[in-house]
Amino acid sequence: MRVIPVLLMAAVVVFAQDALPVATPSADAKPVGKAFQVEPGTHIPLSLINSVSTKHAAAGDRVYLETVFPILSGGRIVIPPGSYVMGTITNVVRPGKVKGRGEFYLRFDSLTLPNGVTRDFRARVSQLDGRASEELDRNEGAIRSEGNKSGDVRTIGETAAAGASIGALAGSAAGAAGMGAGIGAAAGAAAGLVGVMFTRGPEAVLAKGTTIEMMLDRTVTFEETELDFSNAPGRRVSTNDGQGPLPSQKTPAVRRFP
């Protein structure tokens, strides 16, 4: 008699387990989207939206750029043209009055796709526009202005020639044209040297529309659902019609001496 209740309870437990519904996948369940990666070392060409100059820039200033060529991963465009990149000027050095060149350091911070998806990342400048006269130090990441030694030599030579002409005229009146020319040339050269010493060298300048190539330092990953650009706004039309000055084109300073 004692065994009967135990058997009844066991039968109830077995019946309850058989009656439990079996979990089945929901018809609305969706598989996890595929991930697309842009690997470190990827080169991404950009176009400057605003200009940068060591004359006006300061550490912490923002730099705005946009992509100009599609970047693919797994046979799919993951970074389309017209995506926005934001960078930061981390250091600025003005050119010296006696020696030294202007330079600044640019760091890339974030990428925003046309549909608003944003990624923070780190990247560095890997190449400059072929038209730019600035130089890129690939080891340090510095963008430096061109040297101006030839311009300094030309300035001293021009002032020396002008001084020699004036000296020759004055010497002719005194009956010593050769001596006057020599004295005038020396005075003109000295004036030109003083002018060079009190004038800064060329600033480092990257004009609006300059092409810069950045290289990723780390992986950037996007989910498949983040790559829908069907409702993204149209690409901004560039205002650079090609009629403006070339990037970094400088107008030489005109020095006048008595």
KOLTI-676209 format. One record per residue (C-alpha): z, y negated, x; residue in one letter; residue number from 1. Coordinates in steps of 0.1 Angstrom, whole numbers, m for minus. Layout:
BEGIN
<zz:Z	yy:Y	xx:X	residuo:A	num:NUM> .
...
***
This chain:
BEGIN
<zz:0	yy:0	xx:0	residuo:M	num:1> .
<zz:7	yy:m23	xx:29	residuo:R	num:2> .
<zz:m27	yy:m18	xx:43	residuo:V	num:3> .
<zz:m46	yy:m28	xx:11	residuo:I	num:4> .
<zz:m37	yy:m65	xx:13	residuo:P	num:5> .
<zz:m48	yy:m67	xx:49	residuo:V	num:6> .
<zz:m81	yy:m50	xx:41	residuo:L	num:7> .
<zz:m87	yy:m75	xx:12	residuo:L	num:8> .
<zz:m80	yy:m105	xx:34	residuo:M	num:9> .
<zz:m104	yy:m92	xx:60	residuo:A	num:10> .
<zz:m131	yy:m87	xx:34	residuo:A	num:11> .
<zz:m126	yy:m123	xx:21	residuo:V	num:12> .
<zz:m130	yy:m137	xx:57	residuo:V	num:13> .
<zz:m162	yy:m118	xx:63	residuo:V	num:14> .
<zz:m176	yy:m129	xx:29	residuo:F	num:15> .
<zz:m168	yy:m166	xx:36	residuo:A	num:16> .
<zz:m186	yy:m164	xx:70	residuo:Q	num:17> .
<zz:m217	yy:m149	xx:54	residuo:D	num:18> .
<zz:m216	yy:m176	xx:28	residuo:A	num:19> .
<zz:m216	yy:m205	xx:53	residuo:L	num:20> .
<zz:m250	yy:m223	xx:55	residuo:P	num:21> .
<zz:m270	yy:m220	xx:87	residuo:V	num:22> .
<zz:m278	yy:m253	xx:104	residuo:A	num:23> .
<zz:m315	yy:m260	xx:105	residuo:T	num:24> .
<zz:m333	yy:m290	xx:122	residuo:P	num:25> .
<zz:m338	yy:m319	xx:99	residuo:S	num:26> .
<zz:m373	yy:m328	xx:89	residuo:A	num:27> .
<zz:m366	yy:m364	xx:99	residuo:D	num:28> .
<zz:m354	yy:m356	xx:134	residuo:A	num:29> .
<zz:m376	yy:m370	xx:161	residuo:K	num:30> .
<zz:m380	yy:m357	xx:197	residuo:P	num:31> .
<zz:m367	yy:m378	xx:225	residuo:V	num:32> .
<zz:m394	yy:m402	xx:238	residuo:G	num:33> .
<zz:m411	yy:m398	xx:272	residuo:K	num:34> .
<zz:m399	yy:m419	xx:300	residuo:A	num:35> .
<zz:m423	yy:m438	xx:323	residuo:F	num:36> .
<zz:m412	yy:m449	xx:358	residuo:Q	num:37> .
<zz:m426	yy:m476	xx:381	residuo:V	num:38> .
<zz:m416	yy:m463	xx:415	residuo:E	num:39> .
<zz:m402	yy:m484	xx:445	residuo:P	num:40> .
<zz:m429	yy:m497	xx:467	residuo:G	num:41> .
<zz:m452	yy:m505	xx:438	residuo:T	num:42> .
<zz:m471	yy:m538	xx:444	residuo:H	num:43> .
<zz:m474	yy:m561	xx:415	residuo:I	num:44> .
<zz:m497	yy:m592	xx:417	residuo:P	num:45> .
<zz:m482	yy:m624	xx:401	residuo:L	num:46> .
<zz:m494	yy:m659	xx:394	residuo:S	num:47> .
<zz:m470	yy:m689	xx:398	residuo:L	num:48> .
<zz:m463	yy:m708	xx:365	residuo:I	num:49> .
<zz:m445	yy:m736	xx:383	residuo:N	num:50> .
<zz:m449	yy:m750	xx:418	residuo:S	num:51> .
<zz:m424	yy:m746	xx:447	residuo:V	num:52> .
<zz:m419	yy:m770	xx:476	residuo:S	num:53> .
<zz:m392	yy:m773	xx:502	residuo:T	num:54> .
<zz:m392	yy:m811	xx:495	residuo:K	num:55> .
<zz:m378	yy:m807	xx:460	residuo:H	num:56> .
<zz:m364	yy:m771	xx:458	residuo:A	num:57> .
<zz:m328	yy:m761	xx:463	residuo:A	num:58> .
<zz:m310	yy:m728	xx:465	residuo:A	num:59> .
<zz:m304	yy:m714	xx:430	residuo:G	num:60> .
<zz:m336	yy:m730	xx:415	residuo:D	num:61> .
<zz:m356	yy:m707	xx:391	residuo:R	num:62> .
<zz:m392	yy:m697	xx:397	residuo:V	num:63> .
<zz:m414	yy:m685	xx:369	residuo:Y	num:64> .
<zz:m444	yy:m662	xx:373	residuo:L	num:65> .
<zz:m466	yy:m639	xx:352	residuo:E	num:66> .
<zz:m484	yy:m606	xx:360	residuo:T	num:67> .
<zz:m521	yy:m608	xx:364	residuo:V	num:68> .
<zz:m530	yy:m571	xx:367	residuo:F	num:69> .
<zz:m520	yy:m540	xx:346	residuo:P	num:70> .
<zz:m495	yy:m515	xx:362	residuo:I	num:71> .
<zz:m499	yy:m479	xx:351	residuo:L	num:72> .
<zz:m475	yy:m449	xx:350	residuo:S	num:73> .
<zz:m485	yy:m415	xx:338	residuo:G	num:74> .
<zz:m519	yy:m428	xx:327	residuo:G	num:75> .
<zz:m504	yy:m455	xx:305	residuo:R	num:76> .
<zz:m501	yy:m492	xx:309	residuo:I	num:77> .
<zz:m464	yy:m500	xx:313	residuo:V	num:78> .
<zz:m466	yy:m535	xx:326	residuo:I	num:79> .
<zz:m495	yy:m553	xx:310	residuo:P	num:80> .
<zz:m510	yy:m586	xx:323	residuo:P	num:81> .
<zz:m491	yy:m616	xx:308	residuo:G	num:82> .
<zz:m456	yy:m601	xx:314	residuo:S	num:83> .
<zz:m431	yy:m626	xx:327	residuo:Y	num:84> .
<zz:m412	yy:m624	xx:360	residuo:V	num:85> .
<zz:m383	yy:m647	xx:368	residuo:M	num:86> .
<zz:m372	yy:m653	xx:404	residuo:G	num:87> .
<zz:m346	yy:m674	xx:423	residuo:T	num:88> .
<zz:m348	yy:m695	xx:454	residuo:I	num:89> .
<zz:m320	yy:m683	xx:476	residuo:T	num:90> .
<zz:m323	yy:m706	xx:506	residuo:N	num:91> .
<zz:m343	yy:m737	xx:515	residuo:V	num:92> .
<zz:m349	yy:m753	xx:550	residuo:V	num:93> .
<zz:m366	yy:m786	xx:553	residuo:R	num:94> .
<zz:m389	yy:m791	xx:583	residuo:P	num:95> .
<zz:m374	yy:m810	xx:612	residuo:G	num:96> .
<zz:m385	yy:m844	xx:626	residuo:K	num:97> .
<zz:m390	yy:m831	xx:661	residuo:V	num:98> .
<zz:m396	yy:m794	xx:657	residuo:K	num:99> .
<zz:m392	yy:m767	xx:631	residuo:G	num:100> .
<zz:m411	yy:m758	xx:599	residuo:R	num:101> .
<zz:m401	yy:m758	xx:563	residuo:G	num:102> .
<zz:m392	yy:m725	xx:548	residuo:E	num:103> .
<zz:m377	yy:m709	xx:517	residuo:F	num:104> .
<zz:m366	yy:m675	xx:505	residuo:Y	num:105> .
<zz:m377	yy:m661	xx:471	residuo:L	num:106> .
<zz:m360	yy:m633	xx:452	residuo:R	num:107> .
<zz:m373	yy:m616	xx:420	residuo:F	num:108> .
<zz:m347	yy:m609	xx:394	residuo:D	num:109> .
<zz:m361	yy:m598	xx:360	residuo:S	num:110> .
<zz:m393	yy:m587	xx:342	residuo:L	num:111> .
<zz:m400	yy:m593	xx:305	residuo:T	num:112> .
<zz:m429	yy:m574	xx:288	residuo:L	num:113> .
<zz:m450	yy:m592	xx:261	residuo:P	num:114> .
<zz:m430	yy:m574	xx:234	residuo:N	num:115> .
<zz:m397	yy:m588	xx:247	residuo:G	num:116> .
<zz:m384	yy:m557	xx:265	residuo:V	num:117> .
<zz:m366	yy:m569	xx:296	residuo:T	num:118> .
<zz:m355	yy:m552	xx:328	residuo:R	num:119> .
<zz:m334	yy:m566	xx:356	residuo:D	num:120> .
<zz:m346	yy:m554	xx:390	residuo:F	num:121> .
<zz:m349	yy:m565	xx:426	residuo:R	num:122> .
<zz:m382	yy:m571	xx:444	residuo:A	num:123> .
<zz:m395	yy:m591	xx:474	residuo:R	num:124> .
<zz:m426	yy:m610	xx:483	residuo:V	num:125> .
<zz:m451	yy:m587	xx:500	residuo:S	num:126> .
<zz:m482	yy:m609	xx:503	residuo:Q	num:127> .
<zz:m493	yy:m645	xx:497	residuo:L	num:128> .
<zz:m525	yy:m659	xx:483	residuo:D	num:129> .
<zz:m553	yy:m658	xx:510	residuo:G	num:130> .
<zz:m560	yy:m695	xx:504	residuo:R	num:131> .
<zz:m524	yy:m706	xx:512	residuo:A	num:132> .
<zz:m518	yy:m720	xx:546	residuo:S	num:133> .
<zz:m481	yy:m708	xx:545	residuo:E	num:134> .
<zz:m470	yy:m678	xx:565	residuo:E	num:135> .
<zz:m449	yy:m649	xx:552	residuo:L	num:136> .
<zz:m423	yy:m633	xx:574	residuo:D	num:137> .
<zz:m423	yy:m597	xx:561	residuo:R	num:138> .
<zz:m392	yy:m588	xx:580	residuo:N	num:139> .
<zz:m370	yy:m617	xx:568	residuo:E	num:140> .
<zz:m388	yy:m625	xx:536	residuo:G	num:141> .
<zz:m392	yy:m662	xx:545	residuo:A	num:142> .
<zz:m422	yy:m683	xx:534	residuo:I	num:143> .
<zz:m428	yy:m708	xx:561	residuo:R	num:144> .
<zz:m451	yy:m739	xx:563	residuo:S	num:145> .
<zz:m479	yy:m741	xx:588	residuo:E	num:146> .
<zz:m473	yy:m757	xx:622	residuo:G	num:147> .
<zz:m485	yy:m792	xx:628	residuo:N	num:148> .
<zz:m489	yy:m793	xx:666	residuo:K	num:149> .
<zz:m526	yy:m801	xx:664	residuo:S	num:150> .
<zz:m519	yy:m830	xx:640	residuo:G	num:151> .
<zz:m492	yy:m844	xx:663	residuo:D	num:152> .
<zz:m516	yy:m842	xx:693	residuo:V	num:153> .
<zz:m543	yy:m859	xx:672	residuo:R	num:154> .
<zz:m519	yy:m887	xx:662	residuo:T	num:155> .
<zz:m509	yy:m893	xx:698	residuo:I	num:156> .
<zz:m545	yy:m892	xx:709	residuo:G	num:157> .
<zz:m556	yy:m917	xx:682	residuo:E	num:158> .
<zz:m529	yy:m942	xx:690	residuo:T	num:159> .
<zz:m536	yy:m939	xx:727	residuo:A	num:160> .
<zz:m573	yy:m945	xx:721	residuo:A	num:161> .
<zz:m565	yy:m975	xx:700	residuo:A	num:162> .
<zz:m541	yy:m989	xx:726	residuo:G	num:163> .
<zz:m567	yy:m984	xx:753	residuo:A	num:164> .
<zz:m593	yy:m1004	xx:733	residuo:S	num:165> .
<zz:m569	yy:m1033	xx:727	residuo:I	num:166> .
<zz:m557	yy:m1032	xx:764	residuo:G	num:167> .
<zz:m593	yy:m1032	xx:776	residuo:A	num:168> .
<zz:m600	yy:m1063	xx:756	residuo:L	num:169> .
<zz:m569	yy:m1080	xx:767	residuo:A	num:170> .
<zz:m576	yy:m1070	xx:804	residuo:G	num:171> .
<zz:m612	yy:m1083	xx:802	residuo:S	num:172> .
<zz:m599	yy:m1117	xx:792	residuo:A	num:173> .
<zz:m576	yy:m1116	xx:823	residuo:A	num:174> .
<zz:m603	yy:m1101	xx:846	residuo:G	num:175> .
<zz:m587	yy:m1066	xx:848	residuo:A	num:176> .
<zz:m602	yy:m1045	xx:821	residuo:A	num:177> .
<zz:m594	yy:m1011	xx:837	residuo:G	num:178> .
<zz:m557	yy:m1019	xx:842	residuo:M	num:179> .
<zz:m555	yy:m1033	xx:806	residuo:G	num:180> .
<zz:m570	yy:m1001	xx:792	residuo:A	num:181> .
<zz:m545	yy:m980	xx:811	residuo:G	num:182> .
<zz:m515	yy:m1000	xx:800	residuo:I	num:183> .
<zz:m528	yy:m1000	xx:764	residuo:G	num:184> .
<zz:m534	yy:m963	xx:764	residuo:A	num:185> .
<zz:m499	yy:m956	xx:777	residuo:A	num:186> .
<zz:m484	yy:m980	xx:751	residuo:A	num:187> .
<zz:m504	yy:m964	xx:723	residuo:G	num:188> .
<zz:m494	yy:m929	xx:733	residuo:A	num:189> .
<zz:m458	yy:m939	xx:734	residuo:A	num:190> .
<zz:m461	yy:m954	xx:699	residuo:A	num:191> .
<zz:m477	yy:m922	xx:686	residuo:G	num:192> .
<zz:m450	yy:m901	xx:701	residuo:L	num:193> .
<zz:m423	yy:m922	xx:685	residuo:V	num:194> .
<zz:m441	yy:m918	xx:652	residuo:G	num:195> .
<zz:m443	yy:m881	xx:655	residuo:V	num:196> .
<zz:m406	yy:m878	xx:663	residuo:M	num:197> .
<zz:m396	yy:m898	xx:632	residuo:F	num:198> .
<zz:m419	yy:m879	xx:608	residuo:T	num:199> .
<zz:m411	yy:m845	xx:593	residuo:R	num:200> .
<zz:m434	yy:m816	xx:598	residuo:G	num:201> .
<zz:m454	yy:m801	xx:568	residuo:P	num:202> .
<zz:m433	yy:m789	xx:539	residuo:E	num:203> .
<zz:m437	yy:m753	xx:527	residuo:A	num:204> .
<zz:m455	yy:m755	xx:494	residuo:V	num:205> .
<zz:m468	yy:m729	xx:469	residuo:L	num:206> .
<zz:m488	yy:m746	xx:441	residuo:A	num:207> .
<zz:m490	yy:m736	xx:405	residuo:K	num:208> .
<zz:m516	yy:m709	xx:401	residuo:G	num:209> .
<zz:m510	yy:m694	xx:436	residuo:T	num:210> .
<zz:m511	yy:m656	xx:436	residuo:T	num:211> .
<zz:m481	yy:m638	xx:450	residuo:I	num:212> .
<zz:m477	yy:m601	xx:454	residuo:E	num:213> .
<zz:m442	yy:m586	xx:449	residuo:M	num:214> .
<zz:m431	yy:m551	xx:459	residuo:M	num:215> .
<zz:m404	yy:m533	xx:439	residuo:L	num:216> .
<zz:m372	yy:m522	xx:458	residuo:D	num:217> .
<zz:m360	yy:m498	xx:431	residuo:R	num:218> .
<zz:m373	yy:m477	xx:402	residuo:T	num:219> .
<zz:m379	yy:m494	xx:369	residuo:V	num:220> .
<zz:m379	yy:m471	xx:338	residuo:T	num:221> .
<zz:m393	yy:m476	xx:303	residuo:F	num:222> .
<zz:m390	yy:m454	xx:273	residuo:E	num:223> .
<zz:m421	yy:m446	xx:253	residuo:E	num:224> .
<zz:m408	yy:m465	xx:223	residuo:T	num:225> .
<zz:m405	yy:m497	xx:245	residuo:E	num:226> .
<zz:m442	yy:m497	xx:253	residuo:L	num:227> .
<zz:m456	yy:m507	xx:219	residuo:D	num:228> .
<zz:m475	yy:m540	xx:224	residuo:F	num:229> .
<zz:m493	yy:m540	xx:190	residuo:S	num:230> .
<zz:m472	yy:m569	xx:177	residuo:N	num:231> .
<zz:m469	yy:m587	xx:210	residuo:A	num:232> .
<zz:m480	yy:m624	xx:211	residuo:P	num:233> .
<zz:m514	yy:m631	xx:227	residuo:G	num:234> .
<zz:m515	yy:m638	xx:264	residuo:R	num:235> .
<zz:m510	yy:m674	xx:275	residuo:R	num:236> .
<zz:m542	yy:m691	xx:285	residuo:V	num:237> .
<zz:m539	yy:m703	xx:321	residuo:S	num:238> .
<zz:m542	yy:m741	xx:325	residuo:T	num:239> .
<zz:m555	yy:m737	xx:360	residuo:N	num:240> .
<zz:m593	yy:m743	xx:357	residuo:D	num:241> .
<zz:m599	yy:m740	xx:394	residuo:G	num:242> .
<zz:m607	yy:m777	xx:397	residuo:Q	num:243> .
<zz:m573	yy:m786	xx:413	residuo:G	num:244> .
<zz:m564	yy:m785	xx:450	residuo:P	num:245> .
<zz:m561	yy:m752	xx:468	residuo:L	num:246> .
<zz:m526	yy:m738	xx:471	residuo:P	num:247> .
<zz:m507	yy:m755	xx:499	residuo:S	num:248> .
<zz:m535	yy:m780	xx:506	residuo:Q	num:249> .
<zz:m518	yy:m810	xx:522	residuo:K	num:250> .
<zz:m529	yy:m846	xx:526	residuo:T	num:251> .
<zz:m522	yy:m856	xx:562	residuo:P	num:252> .
<zz:m498	yy:m885	xx:566	residuo:A	num:253> .
<zz:m515	yy:m917	xx:578	residuo:V	num:254> .
<zz:m496	yy:m934	xx:606	residuo:R	num:255> .
<zz:m503	yy:m970	xx:614	residuo:R	num:256> .
<zz:m490	yy:m987	xx:645	residuo:F	num:257> .
<zz:m496	yy:m1022	xx:658	residuo:P	num:258> .
***
